[in-house]
């Protein structure tokens, strides 16, 4: 069992661990959502398509919810500097648009549910793949931050 002291909480060790631990699940879920929805758009209409799309929606929702602790802990690490410089700035170039689009897509899917038009769902697929790529690139730059420390 890992114990934290009050000084760990204030000097960043706690936030570093929380951020590192909380970022991987939303990344994996966003990638999974894109794959599930992509497969769901390729299979013939029916129960299997509905299951893939529901799973894509559910993983997207979990990714958006799971991204909130990652964002808060990241902001705590940067002392609420939403931009930064150097590698942190590169990380933030991809984090913020990916996070905003992830939340917007989760809201859109929650409103539309299983009734999107073909065009709407096609645009959604492009957007969810964009999120998956953006969040992966942000993760790369986040890893670079660790390697450069």
MIDOSE-1310 file (N, C-alpha, C; in nm, 2 decimals, decimal comma, always signed):
residues 149
xxxx	+0,08/-0,12/+0,00/+0,00/+0,00/+0,00/+0,09/+0,12/+0,00; +0,06/+0,22/-0,09/+0,13/+0,34/-0,10/+0,07/+0,45/-0,01; +0,15/+0,51/+0,07/+0,10/+0,61/+0,16/+0,15/+0,75/+0,11; +0,07/+0,85/+0,13/+0,10/+0,98/+0,09/+0,10/+1,07/+0,22
xxxx	+0,20/+1,16/+0,23/+0,20/+1,25/+0,34/+0,13/+1,38/+0,28; +0,11/+1,48/+0,38/+0,05/+1,61/+0,34/+0,15/+1,68/+0,24; +0,28/+1,66/+0,26/+0,37/+1,73/+0,17/+0,37/+1,67/+0,03; +0,34/+1,54/+0,01/+0,32/+1,48/-0,12/+0,20/+1,55/-0,19
xxxx	+0,10/+1,57/-0,12/-0,02/+1,63/-0,18/+0,01/+1,77/-0,23; +0,09/+1,85/-0,16/+0,12/+1,99/-0,20/+0,23/+2,00/-0,30; +0,33/+1,90/-0,30/+0,44/+1,92/-0,38/+0,43/+1,85/-0,52; +0,32/+1,79/-0,55/+0,29/+1,74/-0,68/+0,30/+1,59/-0,69
xxxx	+0,37/+1,52/-0,60/+0,38/+1,37/-0,61/+0,24/+1,31/-0,63; +0,15/+1,35/-0,54/+0,02/+1,29/-0,55/-0,05/+1,32/-0,69; -0,04/+1,44/-0,74/-0,10/+1,48/-0,86/-0,03/+1,41/-0,98; +0,10/+1,39/-0,97/+0,17/+1,32/-1,08/+0,12/+1,18/-1,09
xxxx	+0,10/+1,11/-0,98/+0,05/+0,97/-0,98/-0,09/+0,97/-1,02; -0,17/+1,06/-0,97/-0,31/+1,06/-1,01/-0,33/+1,09/-1,16; -0,25/+1,18/-1,21/-0,26/+1,22/-1,35/-0,21/+1,10/-1,44; -0,10/+1,04/-1,40/-0,05/+0,92/-1,47/-0,15/+0,81/-1,47
xxxx	-0,21/+0,78/-1,36/-0,30/+0,67/-1,35/-0,44/+0,70/-1,41; -0,48/+0,83/-1,41/-0,61/+0,86/-1,46/-0,62/+0,89/-1,61; -0,51/+0,90/-1,68/-0,51/+0,93/-1,82/-0,52/+0,81/-1,91; -0,48/+0,69/-1,86/-0,47/+0,58/-1,95/-0,61/+0,52/-1,98
xxxx	-0,70/+0,52/-1,89/-0,84/+0,47/-1,91/-0,91/+0,55/-2,02; -0,92/+0,68/-2,01/-0,99/+0,76/-2,11/-0,93/+0,74/-2,25; -0,80/+0,73/-2,26/-0,73/+0,71/-2,39/-0,78/+0,58/-2,44; -0,77/+0,47/-2,36/-0,81/+0,34/-2,41/-0,96/+0,34/-2,45
xxxx	-1,04/+0,40/-2,37/-1,18/+0,40/-2,40/-1,22/+0,48/-2,52; -1,15/+0,59/-2,54/-1,18/+0,67/-2,67/-1,14/+0,59/-2,79; -1,02/+0,52/-2,78/-0,98/+0,44/-2,90/-1,08/+0,32/-2,92; -1,12/+0,26/-2,81/-1,22/+0,15/-2,82/-1,35/+0,20/-2,87
xxxx	-1,39/+0,31/-2,83/-1,52/+0,37/-2,88/-1,51/+0,39/-3,03; -1,40/+0,44/-3,08/-1,39/+0,47/-3,23/-1,39/+0,33/-3,30; -1,32/+0,23/-3,25/-1,32/+0,10/-3,32/-1,46/+0,04/-3,32; -1,52/+0,04/-3,20/-1,66/-0,02/-3,19/-1,76/+0,05/-3,28
xxxx	-1,76/+0,18/-3,29/-1,85/+0,25/-3,38/-1,81/+0,23/-3,52; -1,68/+0,22/-3,55/-1,64/+0,19/-3,69/-1,69/+0,06/-3,73; -1,67/-0,05/-3,65/-1,72/-0,18/-3,68/-1,87/-0,18/-3,69; -1,94/-0,11/-3,60/-2,08/-0,10/-3,60/-2,14/-0,03/-3,73
xxxx	-2,06/+0,05/-3,79/-2,10/+0,11/-3,92/-2,08/+0,02/-4,04; -2,00/-0,08/-4,02/-1,96/-0,17/-4,13/-2,05/-0,29/-4,14; -2,10/-0,34/-4,02/-2,19/-0,46/-4,02/-2,33/-0,43/-4,07; -2,40/-0,53/-4,12/-2,53/-0,50/-4,17/-2,63/-0,46/-4,05
xxxx	-2,73/-0,38/-4,09/-2,82/-0,34/-3,99/-2,88/-0,46/-3,91; -2,91/-0,44/-3,79/-2,97/-0,54/-3,70/-2,91/-0,53/-3,56; -2,93/-0,64/-3,49/-2,90/-0,65/-3,35/-2,75/-0,63/-3,32; -2,67/-0,69/-3,41/-2,52/-0,68/-3,39/-2,47/-0,54/-3,41
xxxx	-2,53/-0,47/-3,51/-2,49/-0,33/-3,53/-2,53/-0,24/-3,41; -2,65/-0,27/-3,36/-2,70/-0,20/-3,24/-2,61/-0,22/-3,12; -2,56/-0,35/-3,10/-2,48/-0,38/-2,99/-2,34/-0,31/-3,01; -2,28/-0,30/-3,13/-2,16/-0,23/-3,14/-2,18/-0,08/-3,12
xxxx	-2,28/-0,03/-3,17/-2,30/+0,12/-3,15/-2,33/+0,15/-3,01; -2,41/+0,07/-2,94/-2,43/+0,09/-2,79/-2,30/+0,08/-2,72; -2,22/-0,02/-2,75/-2,09/-0,03/-2,68/-2,00/+0,09/-2,71; -2,00/+0,14/-2,84/-1,93/+0,26/-2,87/-1,97/+0,38/-2,80
xxxx	-2,10/+0,39/-2,78/-2,16/+0,50/-2,70/-2,12/+0,49/-2,56; -2,13/+0,37/-2,50/-2,11/+0,35/-2,36/-1,96/+0,38/-2,33; -1,87/+0,33/-2,41/-1,72/+0,36/-2,39/-1,69/+0,51/-2,41; -1,76/+0,57/-2,51/-1,74/+0,72/-2,53/-1,78/+0,79/-2,40
xxxx	-1,89/+0,76/-2,34/-1,94/+0,82/-2,22/-1,84/+0,80/-2,11; -1,80/+0,68/-2,09/-1,70/+0,65/-1,99/-1,57/+0,73/-2,01; -1,52/+0,74/-2,14/-1,40/+0,81/-2,17/-1,42/+0,96/-2,13; -1,53/+1,02/-2,16/-1,55/+1,16/-2,13/-1,56/+1,18/-1,98
xxxx	-1,63/+1,09/-1,91/-1,63/+1,10/-1,76/-1,49/+1,08/-1,70; -1,42/+0,98/-1,75/-1,29/+0,95/-1,70/-1,18/+1,05/-1,73; -1,21/+1,14/-1,83/-1,11/+1,24/-1,87/-1,11/+1,36/-1,77; -1,22/+1,37/-1,70/-1,23/+1,48/-1,60/-1,12/+1,48/-1,49
xxxx	-1,10/+1,36/-1,42/-1,00/+1,36/-1,32/-0,86/+1,38/-1,39; -0,84/+1,33/-1,51/-0,71/+1,35/-1,58/-0,69/+1,50/-1,61; -0,79/+1,57/-1,65/-0,77/+1,71/-1,68/-0,75/+1,79/-1,55; -0,83/+1,76/-1,44/-0,81/+1,83/-1,32/-0,67/+1,80/-1,26
xxxx	-0,63/+1,68/-1,26/-0,49/+1,65/-1,20/-0,38/+1,71/-1,29; -0,40/+1,72/-1,42/-0,31/+1,78/-1,51/-0,30/+1,93/-1,48; -0,41/+1,99/-1,46/-0,41/+2,14/-1,42/-0,35/+2,16/-1,29; -0,37/+2,07/-1,19/-0,30/+2,09/-1,06/-0,15/+2,08/-1,08
xxxx	-0,10/+1,99/-1,17/+0,04/+1,97/-1,19/+0,10/+2,10/-1,26; +0,03/+2,17/-1,34/+0,08/+2,29/-1,41/+0,04/+2,42/-1,33; -0,02/+2,40/-1,21/-0,06/+2,51/-1,13/-0,16/+2,60/-1,21; -0,25/+2,53/-1,27/-0,36/+2,59/-1,34/-0,32/+2,67/-1,47
xxxx	-0,20/+2,64/-1,52/-0,16/+2,70/-1,65/-0,21/+2,61/-1,76; -0,31/+2,65/-1,83/-0,37/+2,57/-1,93/-0,29/+2,56/-2,06; -0,18/+2,63/-2,07/-0,10/+2,63/-2,20/+0,04/+2,58/-2,17; +0,11/+2,65/-2,09/+0,25/+2,60/-2,06/+0,34/+2,64/-2,17
xxxx	+0,46/+2,58/-2,18/+0,56/+2,60/-2,28/+0,64/+2,47/-2,31; +0,71/+2,47/-2,42/+0,79/+2,35/-2,45/+0,70/+2,23/-2,48; +0,74/+2,12/-2,42/+0,67/+1,99/-2,44/+0,53/+2,00/-2,37; +0,52/+2,07/-2,26/+0,38/+2,08/-2,20/+0,29/+2,15/-2,30
xxxx	+0,34/+2,25/-2,37/+0,25/+2,32/-2,47/+0,21/+2,23/-2,58; +0,31/+2,15/-2,63/+0,28/+2,05/-2,73/+0,17/+1,95/-2,68; +0,18/+1,91/-2,56/+0,09/+1,82/-2,50/-0,05/+1,89/-2,49; -0,05/+2,01/-2,46/-0,18/+2,09/-2,44/-0,24/+2,12/-2,58
xxxx	-0,16/+2,13/-2,68/-0,21/+2,15/-2,82/-0,31/+2,04/-2,86; -0,29/+1,92/-2,81/-0,37/+1,81/-2,84/-0,47/+1,77/-2,74; -0,44/+1,80/-2,61/-0,53/+1,77/-2,50/-0,65/+1,85/-2,51; -0,64/+1,98/-2,52/-0,76/+2,06/-2,51/-0,86/+2,04/-2,62
xxxx	-0,82/+2,04/-2,75/-0,92/+2,01/-2,85/-0,98/+1,87/-2,84; -0,89/+1,77/-2,80/-0,94/+1,64/-2,79/-1,04/+1,63/-2,67; -1,02/+1,69/-2,56/-1,11/+1,69/-2,45/-1,24/+1,75/-2,48; -1,23/+1,87/-2,55/-1,35/+1,94/-2,58/-1,44/+1,86/-2,68
xxxx	-1,37/+1,81/-2,78/-1,45/+1,73/-2,88/-1,50/+1,60/-2,82; -1,43/+1,54/-2,73/-1,47/+1,42/-2,66/-1,60/+1,45/-2,58; -1,60/+1,56/-2,51/-1,72/+1,59/-2,43/-1,84/+1,63/-2,52; -1,81/+1,70/-2,63/-1,91/+1,74/-2,72/-1,97/+1,62/-2,79
xxxx	-1,89/+1,52/-2,82/-1,94/+1,40/-2,89/-2,03/+1,32/-2,79; -1,98/+1,31/-2,66/-2,06/+1,24/-2,56/-2,20/+1,30/-2,54; -2,20/+1,44/-2,54/-2,33/+1,51/-2,53/-2,41/+1,48/-2,65; -2,36/+1,49/-2,77/-2,43/+1,47/-2,89/-2,49/+1,33/-2,90
xxxx	-2,41/+1,23/-2,86/-2,46/+1,09/-2,86/-2,57/+1,07/-2,76; -2,56/+1,14/-2,65/-2,66/+1,12/-2,54/-2,79/+1,19/-2,59; -2,78/+1,29/-2,66/-2,90/+1,36/-2,71/-2,97/+1,28/-2,83; -2,88/+1,24/-2,92/-2,93/+1,17/-3,04/-2,97/+1,03/-3,01
xxxx	-2,89/+0,96/-2,92/-2,90/+0,82/-2,89/-2,89/+0,73/-3,01; -2,99/+0,66/-3,05/-2,98/+0,56/-3,16/-3,06/+0,61/-3,28; -3,08/+0,75/-3,29/-3,15/+0,80/-3,40/-3,07/+0,89/-3,49; -2,94/+0,88/-3,50/-2,86/+0,97/-3,59/-2,89/+0,94/-3,74
xxxx	-2,88/+1,05/-3,82/-2,89/+1,03/-3,96/-2,76/+0,96/-4,01; -2,77/+0,91/-4,14/-2,64/+0,86/-4,19/-2,53/+0,96/-4,20; -2,57/+1,08/-4,25/-2,47/+1,19/-4,26/-2,42/+1,23/-4,12; -2,51/+1,24/-4,02/-2,47/+1,28/-3,89/-2,38/+1,17/-3,83
xxxx	-2,41/+1,05/-3,85/-2,32/+0,94/-3,79/-2,19/+0,94/-3,86; -2,19/+0,97/-3,99/-2,06/+0,97/-4,07/-1,97/+1,08/-4,01; -2,03/+1,20/-3,99/-1,95/+1,31/-3,93/-1,90/+1,27/-3,79; -1,99/+1,21/-3,72/-1,95/+1,16/-3,58/-1,83/+1,07/-3,59
xxxx	-1,84/+0,97/-3,68/-1,72/+0,88/-3,69/-1,59/+0,95/-3,72; -1,60/+1,05/-3,81/-1,48/+1,12/-3,84/-1,43/+1,20/-3,72; -1,52/+1,25/-3,64/-1,49/+1,33/-3,52/-1,43/+1,23/-3,41; -1,49/+1,12/-3,39/-1,45/+1,02/-3,29/-1,31/+0,97/-3,32
xxxx	-1,28/+0,95/-3,45/-1,15/+0,90/-3,49/-1,05/+1,02/-3,47; -1,09/+1,14/-3,49/-1,01/+1,26/-3,47/-0,97/+1,27/-3,32; -1,07/+1,24/-3,23/-1,05/+1,24/-3,09/-0,95/+1,13/-3,05; -0,96/+1,01/-3,11/-0,88/+0,90/-3,08/-0,73/+0,93/-3,12
xxxx	-0,71/+0,99/-3,23/-0,58/+1,03/-3,28/-0,52/+1,14/-3,19; -0,61/+1,24/-3,17/-0,56/+1,36/-3,09/-0,52/+1,32/-2,95; -0,60/+1,24/-2,88/-0,57/+1,20/-2,75/-0,45/+1,11/-2,74; -0,43/+1,03/-2,85/-0,31/+0,95/-2,85/-0,18/+1,03/-2,87
xxxx	-0,19/+1,13/-2,95/-0,08/+1,22/-2,97/-0,05/+1,30/-2,84; -0,16/+1,34/-2,77/-0,14/+1,41/-2,64/-0,07/+1,31/-2,54; -0,11/+1,19/-2,55/-0,05/+1,09/-2,46/+0,10/+1,07/-2,49; +0,13/+1,07/-2,62/+0,27/+1,07/-2,66/+0,35/+1,18/-2,60
xxxx	+0,30/+1,30/-2,61/+0,37/+1,42/-2,56/+0,38/+1,41/-2,40; +0,27/+1,36/-2,34/+0,27/+1,34/-2,20/+0,38/+1,24/-2,16; +0,40/+1,14/-2,23/+0,51/+1,04/-2,21/+0,65/+1,11/-2,22; +0,66/+1,20/-2,32/+0,78/+1,27/-2,34/+0,82/+1,36/-2,22
xxxx	+0,71/+1,41/-2,16/+0,73/+1,49/-2,04/+0,80/+1,41/-1,93; +0,76/+1,28/-1,92/+0,81/+1,19/-1,82/+0,96/+1,16/-1,85; +0,98/+1,14/-1,98/+1,12/+1,10/-2,02/+1,22/+1,21/-2,01; +1,17/+1,33/-2,02/+1,26/+1,45/-2,01/+1,28/+1,50/-1,87
x	+1,21/+1,44/-1,77/+1,23/+1,48/-1,63/+1,35/+1,41/-1,57
